[in-house]
């Protein structure tokens, strides 16, 4: 990320004959590289894949998702649209259970 605009609001308080009044001011600043936080990510984004439903199994559907060995990436192989790769902090396959997710995250 090299730069961009961001909008922020500030609240200030003024006093008039009716008492204190809060004023909301919108400001737009130009981001620079010094404003970007470097360090651990504050949010962890994970994906847990679901098993195929009974209907999908009865229709003999095939899984179009391949989880990579690194546990962070997966590929969707769409017969109509081709292959697409995605990356998350962690990808849980269909064999994962709630305990696996809890212990990892």
N, C-alpha and C positions, 0 to 999 in steps of 0.2 A: 504494500500500500504506500504509494508515494505522495498522496495528497488528496484533498477533497474538501468539500464544504460540509459543515455541520451546523445545525441550528441548536441553540440552547436558550433556556429561559432563566431569568433571575428574578427573585422576589425581593422587593425593597419595601420598607414601611415609611409612610409619611403621616404627619399629624395635621388634621384640619379641625374646624370647629365641631365636627361630629365625632372626633376621636381618631385613633390610629386607623390607617387604611393601608391595605397591602396592594402594591402595584406590581403587576407582572410585566416584565420587559423581555421581548424576544431579541436575541442577538445572533448574528451569523458570523462565525469565525472561519478562517482558513486553517485547516489542519496542517501541521508540519511534522516531520519525522520525530521531533523531540517529544511530541504529545502522545506518541504510540507507546503503550505499556509493553515492555519486554519482560518475559518471565513466564512462570507457569500459567496456563490457561485457567481463567476463573470458572469456566463451564466445561463439563465433560459430556460429549454427545455420543451416545451409544445406540446401536440398533440391535434389536432382538427379532430374529426371523421366526415366523410362526410355521408350524407344520401344515401340510396340505389338509384341507377339509375332506370330509367323507365324500362329498360331491366331486371334488377334484380327483380324489383317488378312484371313484367309480367311473369317471370319464377317462381314466388312464392318462391324466395330465402329467406332464413331466415338470420337474423343478427347473426354472429358468435362471436360478441364482447359484453362483459358485463362490463360496467364501475362500479367500486366500489364506495361506498358512500363517501369515503374520497376524491374523486375527483383527486386522484393522480395515481391510479392503474387501470388496466383493464385486463381482461382475454380474450384470443382468444381461442375459442373452435372449433378446426378443426376436422371434421369427420374422416379425414385420419391420422392426426398427433397427436391428443389429445389436451390437454389444455396447454396453455402457459400464464404465468403472466408477465406483464410489468409494470414498474413504471416510471413516469415522474414528473416534478415539478407540472404540472397541466394537466388534461385530460378534454377536452371539448367534450360533447356528440353531437349527431347529431342534437339536438334541439338548440344548442348554435349558436349565430350569431356573426357577426364581432364586434358589440358593447360589447358583453360579453367578448370576447378575449381582446379587447383594455382596458376595465376597470380592468381586472384581471392582465394583464401583465403590 
